[in-house]
Amino acid sequence: MNQLLDRPDFQVIAGWVQPGERVLDLGCGDGSLLKLLIETRGAHGYGVDIDDAPTDARVDQAEL
């Protein structure tokens, strides 16, 4: 997760999310941003991407 904390764009977005909020991450790619929001802000959310394969792998790993 340290790599995620090094991304200034992710930190700006995380600042907009209140603890426990629901998040819909459109174009989520591998789900890295959503994972960060879940771990640091206690967010609840879903990620949607045009390519299901990387997203499915991330969800399996995160056990959302």
Order of alpha helices (4+ residues) and beta strands (2+ residues): alpha-alpha-beta-alpha-beta-alpha
